[in-house]
Amino acid sequence: MFENIDWGSEQVMAQTRERLTELGLRWAEPATLWDVDRPEDLARLATLEGCSEWRETRCGDLRFEARP
């Protein structure tokens, strides 16, 4: 289902929806926030209401590796 998707582009969601439709699958989409793909994005996510417990239980020991 996720093969031949232009990852990292503005086309990802449209291509994914098209693929789901082609496969006759149903899906639900939660509210759109922003991409969480960098350490600072995770920190931003943890500031949202209801995420403080998640941050404490799942982020406390995370270590991030910088990638070029």
Protein Blocks (a to p, Z undefined) as FASTA:
>chain_A
ZZoiaehiaklmmmmmmmmmmnopacdddddfbdcfbfklmmmmmmpghilmmmmmmmmm
gccdddZZ
